[in-house]
Amino acid sequence: MTPSVVAGTSAWRISSDCVELCTTEIGGHLGPVTFMVRNRRIQPFAIAPWQREILPRETPPILRVLRGDFFCLPFGGNGSPFRGERHPVHGETANERWQFRDLIVEGPARTLHLSLDTDERPGRVDKKLTLINGQTVIYAQDIVSGMRGPMCFGHHAMLHFPDRPNSGLVSTSPFRFGQVLPLPFENPAQGGYSALKMGSEFRSLDKVKTADGSVTDLSRYPARRGFEDLVLVASRPRRFAWNAVVFPQERYVYFALRDPAVLASTILWISNGGRHYAPWNGRHVNILGIQDVTAYFHVGLAESAGRNHLQQQGIPTFIDMNPNRPLEVNYIMGIAPIPADFDHVADICHAKAGVIEIRSRSGAAVRTQVDLKFLRSRSAAKSKA
């Protein structure tokens, strides 16, 4: 299967009758992704505005192709070495060239199989992206094999919101702990600015402290133009965890589903024009990163595998890899049309075989086809708290 140039970079393209998906050769980033719903074409994922620009030679690959969603191994900036390993930002999986392995067609399902052999910590990652006719859903599977030792990891989805204040309503499944990054996220001396109170803990997205002493609502976005912020919420144990964004005027809901025993926490990267250094230059606006991880915030492997305060609260920030037992990370992303009275998602639950129900706080509900069995990982790797 030969890749083609899509949004400024080489990418593979697969499609079903409901979804068209592109995956970059460098970094394995998903995007653009088009969902077809009731004769509408919906593209919820963000693509960085500099894709067709000539960037400085030292610009890392992850920034050159930045878009959609990608798998990070290890997750985070990785500025500190770990046992002699020096991983790039969000790992080789987000920066290096993937190899095409197969396009598998089985009945209504089409699966793109890619692979990457890693060097910094020798191993292999197999990526399988599946679309099924009749479903507005992406089934993403990353299988990590041959590695030994502590590792953090996660997905790095990014949504682009309509350019209207509070155009999207953000919610998550119940969480047991929420906190603003307890470290500086941006440096004003370098042209980066943050709005939230560093290290502030919270129990609800709609009441989070800001640096100026006020309280803000993270469940409605875009907001706080001119700032970059990052928060983490740790999921409660349950059959599956979820994140959702409702776009009332656009009449659809985006959702992501995962096994919290594999991906323990959600990081919200709130990117609304707070970076005034290259290549951001104040123009990366109305973007929300919804990043499901097992990691210590976005810092990196050394900090995730070392002692940290999340582990002290029983929140896993890494897993112990066993070269004989692959780690299987299964992840579902999708959208569904909604009625006019649909507001914040209150819950996502199993309705019947192959169907989920998405319920709003207003009492409105929609059903859509999703195979929840996909989330049941067969990995024997154990999370560490």
Number of C-alpha atoms within 10 A of each C-alpha: 10 8 15 15 12 16 19 14 16 17 22 20 21 17 20 19 14 18 24 20 21 23 28 28 23 21 26 31 25 27 26 22 23 19 25 18 16 8 7 9 14 15 17 23 22 24 22 21 15 20 17 12 10 8 14 10 7 6 11 13 18 22 18 22 27 24 26 25 26 26 29 23 24 29 32 27 16 22 15 15 13 16 7 9 14 16 23 23 24 28 25 25 28 28 24 18 17 22 16 17 14 13 16 13 13 9 8 12 15 19 20 23 18 21 21 20 20 17 11 13 16 11 15 18 24 18 25 21 21 23 25 23 15 14 23 24 25 22 20 22 22 21 17 24 20 18 21 15 12 20 23 30 28 27 25 25 23 26 20 21 21 17 12 11 14 18 20 26 19 25 22 23 19 19 17 15 18 22 21 24 22 14 11 13 18 18 11 12 7 10 14 19 20 24 19 25 21 20 15 16 19 18 14 18 18 15 15 22 20 17 12 9 9 11 14 17 17 21 20 19 24 24 20 21 17 19 21 23 23 25 25 26 26 25 24 18 14 11 14 20 26 22 22 26 27 26 23 19 11 14 14 20 25 20 21 21 22 24 23 22 20 27 28 24 29 29 27 22 20 26 27 23 21 26 25 18 11 12 18 16 14 19 17 22 24 25 24 24 22 23 27 30 30 31 32 30 28 27 20 28 31 22 22 30 23 13 13 14 11 17 18 10 11 11 23 26 30 30 22 18 22 18 15 12 16 20 25 21 24 21 25 22 20 21 23 20 20 22 12 12 13 23 23 22 25 18 19 23 16 16 14 12 11 12 14 18 17 22 19 19 13 12 11 16 19 16 18 19 19 25 17 20 9 15 22 17 19 12 14 14 18 15 20 18 19
